[in-house]
Amino acid sequence: MTTVPLLTLNDGHTIPQLGYGVFKVDPGETERLVSTALEVGYRHIDTAAVYGNEEGVGRAIAASGIPRDELFITTKLWNSEQGSERARGAIEASLERLGLDHVDLYLIHWPRPDLDLYVQTWQQLESFRGEGLTRSIGVSNFHRPHLERLLAETDTVPAVDQIELHPAFAQRDLRAFAGDRDIRIEAWGPLGQGKYDLFGEDAVAAAAAAHGVTPAQVVLRWHLDHGIIVFPKSSTPERIAQNFDVFGFDLTADEVAAIDAIDRGQRVGADPDAATF
């Protein structure tokens, strides 16, 4: 079986660099698709309370027979649950739906600066980690000012920041800031969510042809080469397998640089400073 690289987080725990994401996976299909991913070899599953499919993830985990310590499970706190008491109820409900006594990583899903609760919520996540409800804690969609405030006002540096990241929106400044503080970057929407013709970009198409792989495999390899944690989502078993098969080739330095040059600051998702959902 393919061995996925393990990256060490700033709290000493390790995380598989490649995982399977279930954003927008139909709850009715989640158990089947996560089971497929686990059979392929994925051991890192990324879900969230708001996705509505934690139960399916939990059923797939239970049916897999894979030892718990071989799995890395992430879920996230939704915006309406920010605030200490609501946050506790939310993580307990997520664990019940997942059928687990702890997750490996628990994230604040969005900063929601308009609510001004993310510092208070982060302090509660620190407590959850201390109680063993989660092994590591992190954030999602946090810009530099949000991170700076956590660093200034709390005691724990986030283990990860999960952000929109793909070749047209490479977030180099934020990646550099996080890297200097030993915060690992995770990419959501790593393939651009189909909202622009990423696979038609000359640099991607040329690399795919040169290595005899798909454009998606090239882009995932680009993420891995930059040290980014990535978890592509697919509802097609063949593509789930293809997205895992990215360790049998290497991009050249020129190919990586050509894909880097696609960056044009093209966000395809919501801006965390303005998001109010």
C-alpha positions in Angstrom: 0.0 0.0 0.0 1.1 3.5 -0.8 2.7 5.3 2.2 1.4 8.9 2.6 4.0 11.2 4.1 3.4 12.2 7.7 4.0 15.9 8.6 4.8 16.8 12.2 2.5 19.5 13.7 3.8 22.1 16.2 2.3 20.1 19.1 4.3 17.0 18.2 1.5 15.0 16.6 1.7 13.9 13.0 -0.8 14.3 10.2 -1.0 12.4 6.8 -0.3 15.0 4.1 -3.0 13.6 1.8 -6.5 12.9 2.9 -10.1 12.6 1.6 -12.5 15.5 2.0 -16.2 15.2 2.3 -17.3 18.8 1.6 -20.6 18.6 -0.4 -20.7 14.8 -0.2 -24.3 13.7 0.0 -25.0 12.4 3.5 -26.6 9.4 2.0 -23.5 8.6 0.0 -20.9 9.4 2.6 -20.5 6.0 4.2 -20.0 4.3 0.8 -17.5 6.9 -0.4 -15.5 7.1 2.8 -15.4 3.3 2.8 -14.1 3.4 -0.7 -11.4 6.0 0.3 -10.3 3.9 3.2 -10.1 0.8 1.0 -7.9 2.7 -1.4 -5.6 3.6 1.4 -6.6 7.0 2.7 -6.3 7.3 6.5 -7.0 11.1 6.9 -10.7 12.1 6.6 -11.7 15.8 6.8 -15.4 16.6 7.6 -17.3 19.3 9.5 -20.5 19.6 11.5 -22.1 21.9 8.8 -21.5 19.3 6.1 -24.2 17.2 7.7 -22.3 13.9 7.0 -20.4 13.2 10.2 -22.7 10.2 10.8 -21.7 8.6 7.5 -18.0 9.2 8.2 -18.5 7.5 11.6 -20.3 4.5 10.1 -17.5 4.0 7.5 -14.9 4.2 10.3 -16.7 1.7 12.4 -17.2 -0.7 9.5 -13.6 -0.5 8.3 -12.0 -2.4 11.1 -9.0 -0.1 10.8 -7.4 0.6 14.2 -8.3 4.0 15.6 -4.7 5.0 16.0 -4.1 4.5 12.2 -6.8 7.1 11.3 -6.7 10.9 11.4 -10.1 12.5 11.7 -10.8 16.2 11.5 -14.0 18.0 12.1 -14.9 21.7 12.5 -17.0 24.0 14.8 -19.6 25.9 12.8 -20.0 29.6 13.1 -23.3 29.6 15.0 -21.7 27.6 17.7 -18.9 30.0 18.5 -18.8 30.9 22.2 -17.7 28.7 25.1 -20.9 26.8 26.0 -22.1 26.4 22.5 -18.7 25.2 21.4 -18.7 22.5 24.1 -22.1 21.2 23.0 -20.9 21.2 19.4 -17.8 19.1 19.8 -19.7 16.6 22.0 -22.4 16.3 19.3 -19.8 15.9 16.6 -18.1 13.1 18.6 -21.4 11.4 19.1 -22.2 11.5 15.4 -18.7 10.2 14.5 -18.9 7.5 17.1 -15.5 8.6 18.5 -14.3 9.6 21.9 -11.9 12.1 20.4 -11.0 13.6 17.0 -7.4 14.2 15.9 -7.9 17.8 14.8 -10.7 20.2 15.7 -11.0 23.5 13.8 -12.8 26.8 14.1 -14.4 26.8 10.7 -14.5 30.5 10.0 -13.2 33.5 12.0 -16.5 35.5 11.7 -14.8 38.7 12.9 -18.2 40.4 12.9 -19.1 38.2 15.9 -15.8 38.9 17.7 -16.0 35.5 19.4 -13.1 33.6 17.8 -10.6 34.4 20.6 -13.0 33.2 23.3 -13.8 30.2 21.2 -10.1 29.4 20.7 -9.6 29.4 24.5 -12.4 26.8 24.7 -10.7 24.7 22.1 -7.6 24.8 24.3 -9.7 23.3 27.1 -11.0 20.6 24.7 -7.5 19.6 23.9 -6.6 19.5 27.6 -9.5 17.2 28.2 -8.6 14.8 25.4 -11.6 15.5 23.2 -9.2 16.4 20.4 -5.5 15.8 20.0 -4.7 19.0 18.1 -6.5 22.3 17.5 -6.4 24.6 14.6 -8.3 27.2 12.5 -9.8 27.5 9.1 -10.1 30.5 6.8 -8.1 32.7 9.2 -6.2 35.6 7.6 -3.0 37.0 9.0 -4.7 39.6 11.3 -6.9 36.8 12.8 -3.8 34.6 13.5 -1.9 37.6 14.9 -4.7 38.2 17.4 -4.7 34.6 18.5 -1.0 34.6 18.9 -1.1 37.8 21.0 -4.1 37.0 23.2 -3.9 33.2 23.8 -1.4 30.6 24.8 -1.6 28.1 21.9 -0.3 28.5 18.3 -2.8 26.9 15.9 -1.5 23.6 14.6 -3.0 24.3 11.1 -4.8 26.9 9.1 -7.1 25.4 6.5 -7.5 27.9 3.7 -8.7 28.2 0.1 -5.6 27.4 -1.9 -5.1 26.4 -5.5 -2.7 27.5 -8.3 -4.7 30.6 -9.2 -5.0 31.6 -5.5 -1.7 30.5 -4.0 -1.9 32.7 -0.8 1.9 33.0 -0.7 2.1 35.7 1.9 -0.2 33.9 4.3 1.7 30.7 3.7 5.0 32.4 4.5 3.5 34.0 7.7 2.2 30.7 8.9 5.4 28.8 8.0 7.5 31.2 10.1 5.3 30.4 13.1 5.2 26.6 12.5 1.5 26.6 11.5 0.8 24.0 8.9 -1.3 25.0 5.9 -4.1 22.8 4.6 -5.8 23.5 1.3 -9.5 23.4 0.7 -10.7 23.6 -2.9 -7.2 22.4 -4.0 -8.4 21.9 -7.6 -10.3 25.2 -7.8 -13.7 23.6 -7.4 -14.2 23.6 -11.1 -14.8 27.4 -11.1 -12.1 28.1 -13.6 -10.3 26.0 -16.3 -7.4 24.9 -14.1 -6.8 21.7 -16.0 -6.7 23.7 -19.3 -3.8 25.8 -18.0 -0.8 25.2 -20.2 1.5 24.5 -17.3 -0.8 21.9 -15.8 -1.7 20.2 -19.2 2.0 20.1 -20.2 3.1 18.4 -16.9 0.2 15.9 -17.2 1.3 15.0 -20.7 4.9 14.7 -19.7 4.3 12.3 -16.9 1.3 10.4 -18.3 -1.0 11.4 -15.4 -4.2 13.4 -15.1 -4.2 17.2 -14.6 -5.7 16.7 -11.2 -2.8 14.4 -10.2 -0.4 17.1 -11.3 -2.1 19.8 -9.2 -2.2 17.6 -6.1 1.5 16.8 -6.6 2.1 20.5 -6.8 0.4 21.0 -3.4 2.4 18.2 -1.9 5.7 19.5 -3.3 5.0 22.8 -1.5 4.4 21.0 1.8 0.7 21.7 1.8 -1.7 19.3 3.4 -4.4 18.4 0.9 -7.6 16.4 0.8 -9.4 16.4 -2.6 -13.1 15.5 -2.7 -14.6 13.3 -5.3 -17.8 11.2 -5.5 -16.4 8.9 -8.2 -14.5 5.8 -7.0 -12.1 6.0 -9.9 -11.1 9.5 -9.2 -10.9 8.8 -5.4 -8.2 6.2 -6.4 -6.5 8.5 -8.9 -6.3 11.3 -6.4 -4.4 8.9 -4.1 -2.1 7.8 -6.8 0.2 10.8 -6.8 3.4 9.4 -5.4 4.7 7.6 -8.4 6.0 10.7 -10.2 7.8 13.9 -9.4 7.3 17.3 -10.9 10.5 19.1 -12.1 11.5 22.4 -10.6 10.5 24.1 -13.9 7.1 22.4 -13.8 6.5 23.6 -10.3 7.6 27.1 -11.2 5.3 27.2 -14.2 2.3 26.2 -12.1 3.3 28.7 -9.5 3.1 31.4 -12.2 -0.7 30.7 -12.6 -1.3 32.6 -9.4 -3.4 35.7 -10.0 -5.1 36.2 -6.7 -8.3 34.5 -8.0 -10.4 33.6 -5.0 -13.3 31.3 -5.9 -14.8 31.0 -2.4 -16.0 33.5 0.3 -13.7 36.1 1.7 -13.3 35.4 5.5 -13.3 39.0 6.3 -16.7 39.5 4.8 -18.4 36.0 5.3 -21.4 36.2 7.6 -23.0 32.8 7.1 
